[in-house]
Amino acid sequence: MNSKRNMLAYDRSSTGLWVALIFLVSLNLRPAIAAVGPVLAQMGTDLAWGEGVQGVLTAIPLIAFAVVSPLVTFLARRIGIDISILLALLCIAAGDFARSFGGGVGIWLGTVVFASAIAVGNVLVPVIAKRDYAGHVAMATGVYSGCITAGSATAGLLSAPLAQMWGGWRASLAFWSVPPLVVAVLWALRILHNRKIVVASAAVRNSPSAQSARSQSSRGVFARVLRRPMTWYVTAFMGLQSSAFYTMSNWMPSISASIGYDASTAGVHLFIFQGIGIFSGLLIPKLMNVRGNQVCAALTASAPMFIAGLGMLLLPHLMPVWAFVGGCAQGASLVVALALIALRGRDSAETVVLSGVAQSFGYLIASLGPLMFGVLVQATGGHHVPLMVFTFVAFLQCVVAVIVGRPSKM
């Protein structure tokens, strides 16, 4: 019991450069997923998979997010937030390696493992950012969201060239098991650093504020958050923006190839889509408090994806343009979604619960995007109908943006 309390006591703000490690964690929350899109066709050919099966593979991470996210609260309460992040980093590395070299079963099992681990990071990184950057939540959200996007963009750009250089998709995907191992070592050092502080000031864990924080982690918090309509608006926004991002991350190379671009150029389109999101994510916080609400930010972040969907339908030969426009949306939308979680949670306990609920149901919604896109491609033999559905979903995001941007008075 004492060891458990000691572990939980490590969950405190660090000092100096240790604080910034959360941004390195963020860099590892998407590469294992984003690296698949550019080599998805190679995997399909090598494994004799149709577009439907490929769609199932791309949907598994989102389904895992949906299933695991609500359980993260219990994990964090049991072993602590910082230990949970360390475990997640190790599991990302293990799952990524198993996907490449674990045979037929390993592809599916490894995907489930690293996706479940990423779900832990998805839920807890906003909580750590709010804890460690309490006075600069919007700034911290923009930076770690930019890191998430940067990791995704880098993996999307390098995946196909690495596969070509190393003789196949397996080695290319396995490469992304290395960075989380490096960050895990640094994170373990951060935990040891915090342990020394805890030992020096053991009274912290028994203070009234600490006891109050523990009491907040109760069923009453869950019930209170679930009853609030704003919880479901945030969830819908999270789900719709994630659906757009993961659909394009997995299928944009195929769309580009169907127009006549080669694999390398299609990879560049994906890099543009993912890379430009770094900058839009850093800029959108400036709009997060226009007239005292987030309507302007949420709508500004959402509208470009709708425009990109229309553009790919009507003028597909301008794919680089639509990749750029859609990229502006996906980076900014992620920042808005994560910032809304931090802003709509009244305290750290509610933020953990809201993060778990929004990401659980949100990613369940999102999982339908790449899955349905693949099924429709196989059923219709082209990308026109799937793009029509995608554009309609992007329009729904714009509608939800207006609703979720208005702070709840409840």
Secondary structure, DSSP 8 states (H G I E B T S, - for coil): -HHHHHHHHT-S---GGGGGHHHHHHHTSSHHHHTTGGGHHHHHHHHT--HHHHHHHHHHHHHHHHHHGGGHHHHHHHH-HHHHHHHHHHHHHHHHHHHHHSHHHHHHHHHHHHHHHHHHHHHHHHHHHHHHTTT-HHHHHHHHHHHHHHHHHHHHHHHHHHHHHHTSHHHHHHGGGHHHHHHHHHHHHHHHHHHHHHHHTGGGGGSHHHHHHHHHSSHHHHHHHHH-HHHHHHHHHHHHHHHHHHHHHHHHHHHHHHHT--HHHHHHHHHHHHHHHHHHHHHGGGGTTBTTBSHHHHHHHHHHHHHHHHHHHH-GGGHHHHHHHHHHHHHHHHHHHHHHHHHH-SSHHHHHHHHHHHHHHHHHHHHHHHHHHHHHHHHHSSSHHHHHHHHHHHHHHHHHHHHHTS----
